[in-house]
Amino acid sequence: MVEALRGDAEHLAARERQEHWRLLYVALTRAQEHLVIGGALGIRARGVPPAASWYQAVDQAMAGLGCEPVDDPLWGSARHYHGAVKPGA
């Protein structure tokens, strides 16, 4: 790829990543009662959500909040957050 085209492609990829995370922010800040994040894994994922997916980002954040996975009859497993973290927790 020629340098000028490579720069444009990198700029476009950066804008797409920014929009990807902006949309997660919108979802997180607009949810009033429930927010369910899930998705289908393509063949390339081999059973593991991509590192740059909403699912992985939220899963890691909820793990950091101490939300342990629980069995879920519909999803297999889920993490539930039921309110603000207590100070010092």
N, C-alpha and C positions, 0 to 999 in steps of 0.2 A: 504494500500500500504506500503510495507516495505520501510525503510528509504533510502536505496541506490537507489531503483527504484523511489521514490518520488523526490530525488535530481536530477536524470537524467531527469525526466519528467518536473521539474521546469526549468532546464537548457534548454531543448528543447523548452519549451513554451516561454522563454525569447528570445531565438534566433529567433523564429518565429515572435514575436512582433517587434524585432529590424528590421527584414527584411521587415515586413509590413510597418513600418514608413520609412525605407530607400527607398522603392519603391515610396512612396509619394514624398519624396525629389527629386528623379530622375524625376518624372513626372513634378513637379513644376519648376525645374531648366532647363528642356529640352524643355518645351513648348515655341514656338516662337510667335505664334499669338493668339491661343485660347487653353484653357484647360477646358474641361467639366468633372465634377465629379458627378457621379450619381450611381445609382445601384438599384437592386431589393430588396425589403424588404421581408424576409422570414416570415413564420407564427409566429415564436417566437418574431419578432420585434414588432408586434402589431401596425404597422403604425409609429413607431418611429425609426430612424436610431440608431444603437448602438453607445454608447459613444466613443468607440475606433475605429470608422470608419473614413475613409478619409473624407467622407461627413461631419460628425459632426466637425472634426478638421478644415476643410476649411471654413465651414459655420460660426463657431465661430470666426475665424481669420478675415473673411470678415466683419462680424458684428462689430468687433473691429475697423476696418478701416472705418466704417461708411457706408458701402455698404448695403443699405436697400433692402429687398426683393421686387421684382416687379412681376406683373402678367406676365406669359409666356404662350403662347398658346400651346406649346409642352410639357413643364415640369410642368405646373401649377404655379410654382413660381421659381424665379431665383435671384441670386445676381450677379451683374456685377461690375468688377473692370476695370477702364479705365486708369490707370497710377499711378505714384508714389504719395504718400501722401505728401502734402505740409508741409514744416517745421512748427512746432507749431500747426498743426491741430490735 
